Amino acid sequence: MALKEYQLTVPLLTSIVAAVLGSLQIGYHTGNINAPARVIEEFFNVTWRSRHNQSIPDHSLTFLWSLSVSIKDFGALLGSLGVKGLADTFGRRNAILIVNALSVVGASLMFMSKVTASFEVLIVGRLIFGLFCGLVMSLNPLYIQGVSPTNLRGAFATLNQVSFASGILLGMVVGLETVLGTEKYWSLMLSLSLIPATLQYMSLPFCPESPRYLFINRGKEKEAEAALRRLRGNPEMVTKEMEEMREEAAHSETGVTVREFLRKRRYRQPIILVLIINLGSQLSGFNAIINYSTKMFAQSNFDEAKYLTLGVGAVNVAFTIVAFFLVERAGRRKLLLAGFLSLALCNLLMTITYSIMAIVPDIRNMQVLVIFFLISAYEVGPGPISWFIAAELFDQSARPIAMAFTSMLNWGGKFLLALLFPPLLNMCGAYVYLLFMCMALIAFTYTMFRLPETKGRTFDDIAAEFRGAEGIPLHNKTTFNTFT
């Protein structure tokens, strides 16, 4: 198709790329911490010995390392609480620029931890960076969907996940002992996210604010129209989208509170959908693989487990790119259904292969393939879509609260899984994957019966469907009953 049909302009592409530099930073600090674990633990030990004239006890070292890894997800959970306030007060673009300062401070503290000989500084740095994670992974979809044309809204929102997955792979590579994951350079390795943070400060201020925020939230019609002209470069599209925003503004309320968000009947079904889709995504086994894949491969007697983990990262990136091309063709609903069903099947196969590993050692090769397939199933559908689906299901006034809710569910799920997976694996063995299978099946079932397709539909059209939930059943464009 011609570029004109896709409405691609330099300001639009620059805005998207500048925004997703934030998710690149988050992915980088997700992937760079595991490979140099032994080197950083030795730093903890040396620091402890210099203070107490003895080596750090094993249980204290385990606790401090677990805290260092998981504190980022806990910080993200807390950061999610600030999404609505920042997005509504300062705007989508400016809010991203404000929270980018948290990334700069966090990365700087991680770098300074070695210089100051303080593991506490490292932990505080990870916590502050976690606050950035919780905020930006919700602010990005808000901004991206606010500046994107309807026919590219899902694809551009998926680029947020592409950038996140690319950051994970980059972090895995840079964290290797043959690169920067060494005793000499590990603190430098932790500070490299300052590069994309700086690039974001150099590019995003020159990008337009979300026209929807300017018009619907601030009532600045002329400024919104000017922003649209820069983003679209097509007077006909500007006129059409301005009319769509007028219709949406006519149906939008101002200042929806958290209490109203939870009590209004029009939001009830979208809230449950967001809850089920996000928990199904986070508790589907993907995060267990990402966090513990090196250990899994080592236990399966693979000599170079860390390089198989790089394979996991590469598959992760490859299939987020596949999702980018599919999301506007196949639609959100089909990709979610295919993804959740495939995840359920993969977890069943993980249970089988894990159970008979001792009897049939060669089954380990099959397990690697299952892991790769699980990663691909997650990233083609549930992974990227779970992060932005709330922005499509809610109207403009409720959208920031919905994205904060999404962020809390995602980061809360990551934090709980990082905390509970090792003891669950010890307690349940191979059967822990059956728990993941059940979560994927629940998400598949609810999505199949309740989620309307949002591909190619205006925000007001989608919101109207849920407004109808307060009265009569509606049928969406795929001809199934959404509310029964």
N, C-alpha and C positions, 0 to 999 in steps of 0.2 A: 504493500500500500504506500501511497505517497506520504511524504513527511507532513504535508499540509493536513492530510486527513487525521494523522496522529497528533497534530498541533504541537510539534516539537519546536521549541525556540531556545535560543541560547540562555536567556534569563531563567526559563523554566528548568532546563537541565542543570544550570549552575546552582539554582536553589535546591534541587534534589540532592546533588552531589555534596554540596556544602553541609546540608542537614545530616546526611548519613555518615559524615566523618565522626559524629558522636558515637554511633553504634560500632564503628570500626575500633574506637578506643576501648569500648566495653568488651568486644570480642577478644581484643589483644590481651587484656588483663584476665580474661577467662582462660585463655590457652597457654599463657606463659608461666604459670605458677607451679605446674606439676613436675615438669622435667627437671628443673633445678632444685627440687625439694631437698635432696640430700645436702647440697651446698648451703642452702639457707638455714637448714636445721643445724649445720655445723656452726654457722654464724651465731645462732641462738646459744649454742653450747659454749662458744668462746666468750660471748658477752656475759653469760651467767658465771663462768669460771673467773673472769676478771673482777666480778663483783663479790663472789662468795668463796673464792679459792677452792672450788670443787666443781665437778661436772654436774650438769643439770640432770635431775632424776628423770628416768624414762617416762613416767606418767606425766610429769610437768612438761617435758618436751612434746609429747603427744598432744596434750591439751593446748599448748601454745601454737603448735602448727595447725591443729584443727581450727582454732580460733582465727588464725591468720587467713586461712582459706575461706572459711564460711562467713567471716565478718562482712565481706563485701555484699553478699546476698542479704544479710540482715540490714545493712545500711540501705540497700536498695528498697527493702520493704518499708523502711521509715521514710525514705525519700519520696515514695509514691504518694504520701499524704499531702505533699505540697504541690502536686500537679495542677489542681483546679485554681488555687490561689495565684500561682505564677502565670498560668496560661490566660486567665481572664483579666488579670491586672496589667500585665506588661505586653500581652500579645504572644502569639506562637513563636515567631522568629526571635524576638527579644528575650523571651524566657529561655530559649535554647542557648543564647549567648551568655545569659546570666549564669546558668548552671554549668556552663563550660568552665567557669572559674573553679568549680569544685574539682573538676578533673585535673586542672593545672596544680592546685594545692595538693591533692592526693598523690599525684605522680611525683611531685617535688619532695614530699615527705618520705615516700618510699625510697627515693634516691638518697636522701639525707640520712636514712637509718643506718647505713654502713659508716658514714662519716662520723655520726654522733655515737656510734656503738650502742644503739638502742633498738631492741626489737619492738619496744612499745611504740616508737615512731612509725615503724613499718605497719603495725596493726592499726594505728590511728589513720595512717595514710590510706590503707585499704578500706577503712570504715567511711572516710570522707569520699573516696572514689565510689563507694557503694551508693551514697546519697545521690551522686551524679547519675549512676546507672538507673536508679528507680525513677528519676525525673525524666531523663532524656529518652528512655525507651517508650515513654508515653507522649512526650512533647513532639518527638519526631513524626509519628503517624498523624498527629493533629495538624502539624504544619504541612506535611507532604500531601495529605488529602485535601487540605485547604487550598493549595496552589495548583493541584492537578486537575486536568479535564476528566470528565466522567469516564470516558472510554480507556483512560490510562491510570485511573485511581488505584486499582488493585495492584497493577504491575509496579508502579512507583513505590507503593507502600511495601511491596515485597523486597525492593532494593534495600530497605532497612535491614532485613534479615540476611540478604546477600552480603552486605557490608559487615554485619555481625559475625557471620560464618567465616568470612575472609579474615577478619581480625583474629578469630580463634586459631585458624591455620597459621597465620603469620606469627602469633604468639608461641605456638607449638614449635615452629622452626627456629625462631630466635632464641627460645629457651633451651635448645639442645646444648649439650656440653661442648660440642664441636663448633658452636656459634658464640653465644654470649652467656650461656648458662654455666659460667665458671666462677670460681672463688673470687677472681679479680674483677669480673665484669657484670655480675648478677644485678648489682644496684643500677648500673647504667641501663641494663636490659629493662628493668622495671620503669625507667623514666622515658622510654622512647615514645610513649603515647603523647608526650608533649608536642611531637611533630604534627600529628593531625589536629591536635587542639589549637595549635598556632595557626595552621592553615584555615581552620574554621573561623578564627577571629579575623583573618585576612580576606575571607570571601563572603561569609554570610551577612555582614552588615550592608553589603551592596545589593542584596537580594530583596525582592518585594515582601511585605508582610502578607499574611493570608487575607485575600479579599473577603472571605466569609467572615473572618473576625472583624475586619474593619467595618463591614456593612451591618451584619446582624448583631454583633456584640456592641459596637461603638456608634452605629448609625452614621458612619462617615461614607456616604454614597459616592461622592466625587473621588475620594481617595481610593476606595475599593475599585471603582471603574478605571482609575489610572493604573493601579496595580495589575488589573486584568489585561489592560492594553499591553503592558510590558511582558506579561507572561504568555499571552496568546498570539499577539501580532496579527490578529484577524478580527476586524470590526464586527463581522457577523456573529462570530463566536462570543465576543464581548457582550453584544446586545442580548444574545440568547441566555448567557449565564447570569447576566444582571437580572433578567426577568425571572429566572429560576430562583435566585437569591431573594427577590422580592416576595415570591410565593412562600419560600421557606421562612422568611422573616415574619410573614403574616401569621404563620402557624406556631412560631417559636415563642416561648415565654422567656422573660428576663429573670435572671438570678434564681435559678433552681437550686434549692438547698439540698444538703445530703438527706435530710429527713424527707423532703418532697420526692427526691430521687427514689428512695426506698419505699414510699407509700403509694405513689401514683400507679394506677392500674396499667397505664400505657407503657410503663417501664418494667413491669413485672416479668413479662415473657423475655424481653431482651436481657434482663439481669440474669435470669436462670440460664439462658443460652450462653452468655459470656462465662458464667460460672462453670457450666458443664464442659464447654469447649476448652477453656483454659486449664482446668484441672485434669481433663482427659489428656491434654497435650503434655503438661508438665509431669504427670504421673503415669506416663506410658512407657517408661523405660529408657527414653532417650538420654535424660540427664545422668542416669546411672552409668550408661555407656561412656558419655563424655567425661565424667568425673573419674571413672575407675577402669577405663579401657586398658591402660598400660598394665595395671595389676591383673586384670582378667587374662590378658594375653600371656603374661609371665606365669600365671598359675597353670595355663594350658601348655607350658613348656616351650613357648616360642622364644628363641634365642634373642631376637631383636624386637622385643615387644614395643619399644618406643617408636620404631619405624612403622609398625602396623598401626599404632595410634596416629601417626601422620597420615596414614591411609584413611583412617576415620575422618580426620580433618578435611582431607581432599574430597572425599565423597560428600561430606557435609556442604562444602562450597559448591560442588558440581550440581547438586540437586536443588539448592536454593536458586541457582541460575535457571534450572529446568522449570521451577515454580514461577519464576519471573515471566517466562514465555507462555506458560499454561494458564495462569490465573485469570487472564482476560479472555481466553478461548474456552476453557472448560468450565470456568465459574468457580466461586468459592465453595458452594455446597458439594459439588461432585468431588473436588479435590479433598475436602475434609472427610467425606464418606470413604473414599478410596484409601486415604491415609490412615484413618482410625481402624478400618478393617484389616489393612496390611500390618499395622502395628500389633493388633491382637494376634494375628497369625505368627508374626515374628516372635512374640513373647511365648507362645505355645511351643515353637521350635526351640527357643532358648531353654525352656524347661526340659525338653526331651534331650537335647544335646548335652546340657549340663549334667543331667542325671546319669547318662550312660558313658560319660567321659572316661571314668576309671576302667570300664569294661572294654570300650572301643576307643583307644587313644586317638586313632586317626579321624575321629568325628570332630576333632578340634578344627580341622580345615573347613568343615561344614559350618561350625559355629562362627568362624570369621565371616563367611558369606552371609550368614543370618544377621550378624551385627551390621555389616555394610548395608544390607537390605533394610534393616530397621531404621538406620540413619536416613536413608533415601526416602522411606515412607513418611518419616516425620517432616522432613524438609520440603517435600513436594506439597504438603497440605497443612497439617496441624501447626507446624512450626511457625511459618510466616503469617498465616491467616489468623491464628489466635491472637497475635499482637495488634492487628488492625481491625478485626471484625467489629469490635465495639464502636469504633468511630463511624461505622456505616449503619449500625442498628439504632443509634440514638440521634435525637435532634441536636441542633447546635448548642442549645442551652445546657443540655445534660451531658454533652460529649466529653468535656474535661473530667467530670466525676466518673464517667464510664471508663475513661482511659486510666484514671488513677486506680479504679477497681481492678482493671486488667493487669496493671503493673503489680499491684499487691498480690494478686493470685499467682502471677508468673514467678515473681521473686520469692514469694512465700513458699510456693511449690518447690522451687530450686533449693531453698534453704532447708526445708523439711527433708527432702530426699537426700541431700548431702549429709544430713545429720543422722537419718534413720536407715539408709540403705545398708551400711556395714552390719549393724546389729540384726536387721531383718534377714540379711543373707546368712548370717551365722545361725539364726534361729530357724529359718524356713528352708535354707539351702536352695535347691533349684526351684522350689515352689514359689519363691518370691516373685518370679516372673509371671505366675498365674494372677497375682494381684494386679500387676500392670495390665495383663490381658483383660481382666474384668473392667478396669477403668476405661480402656480403649473401647470395649464393647458398649459400655454405658454411654460414652460420648457418641459413638456411632449411632446407637438407637435413638437418642434424643435429637441429634442433628437431623436424622432422616425424617422424623415426624414433625419437627418444630421449626427448623431453620429455613426461611425463605431465601431464594437466590437474590443476591444484591448486585450481581454483575450488570453493568450498563444502566443502572437505575439511579435517578437523582436522589439526593438525601431526603428531599421532601416526599418523594414517592415511597421510599422505604419507611419513613416515619409515619406516613399516612396509614400504612398497613397495620402498624402497631397501635395507632390511635383507634383503629377500628376494633381492636381487642377489647375496648371498653364497652362495646355494644354487641356487634354481631360478628359471626365468623366471616373470614375473608379467604379468598383464594388468590394465591400469587401467580406469577407468570409461568410457573412450571406446572400449574393446574393441580396442585395437591392442596389439601386443606391445612392451613398453617395453624389455626386455632380450633381445637375441638374440645 
